[in-house]
Amino acid sequence: MKEAGYEIAIYPGDGTGPEVVREGRRVMDVLAEGGPASWHATEYPGGGQYYLQTGREWEPEAAAAARAADAILVGAVGWPGATLPNGDLAGRALVLGLREGLDLFANVRPCKLYPGVRHRISGEFREVWSPKNVDMVVVRENTEDLYTPVRGRLRRADETEVAIDTRIITRKGSERVIRFAFELARGRAHGAPEDGVRRVTCVDKSNVMEGCRFFRETFDRIAADYPEIERDYAYVDAFAQWLVRNPEHYNVVVATNMMGDIVTDLAAVLQGGMGFASGGNIGHEHGMFEPVHGSAPKYAGKNQANPFATFFAVEQMLRWLGGRHADPRLVRQADRLERSLARTLAEGRARTYDQGGTVTTREAGDRVIEAIRGEPR
């Protein structure tokens, strides 16, 4: 527990990132008003737009701040035309660079549907899933697989003949993310919505791919240390349909990097869309939290972006900080924020364009702040 307060490094990034981060900071400020726990937040510029202006993705002091911070909050990165000389996305250092540099091996994506949130299927808003049936966490390995920089092209006469991406699945990478998933399942207050069973589902393609066979073998070995938790299995292609058809079966899901990247965006549909999806990038020493919807350049500057993913990222960040530092004050603030978000959503007064509403980004923040002030500290 830190009596002097926690240092939060914030990187608003590109596009709609600064708009949703602004609302996230307002919410953080209100939570801190006379509260039992304190934090100090500092913003640093960086990203694709910054690269176009300066030729740098971020400044050295911004990179140093990330390493020194107790937690990191990132808005979004990516901007049309902003690419590095090697073809990579400019702004990569703020997300992928921090994942690699700080060894943030677990990407943790909660998928929970709150009352009052609507789904958009085939262009229409429909009540497809019941909130009581969608409450899971997907844990995605975050540092290896096809995202490792083991790739290249064979060129002849300035034309590409072959492009190669090498898939890397390691014992260390698999063991630690799978153990993280089992520990998460052990610590959750409840199991899967359909039966209350604490289970971890391994999602892979082990019927075809050697790396996935190794991942599943590792899963079975780690699972033996957690006999009270049910082990479950799904090939990724079948999981894509089961996730939509029977989300109530799932409690904690663990997957390799690439497959986890795909299924977590699919899972976001269950919770109302990417505007509600937050992610924590967590390692042994550091944690970085973000709304995962991207920079959405066509909505930048229009005050239309849904800020709830950022609010949930703040909630996730405070809860992680509280657990890491054995600080129940932060956990209480996270609980207070979650209750406020749930109340605001249930009332249906903060629906932005992606929910078929007309509420602005700023107005959504205002309504959440009203709810926070109505909650006990």
Summary of the structure (lengths in Angstrom):
residues: 377
radius of gyration: 20.4
end to end distance: 18.1
largest distance: 68.9
contacts: 1330
relative contact order: 0.17
helix: 43%
strand: 22%
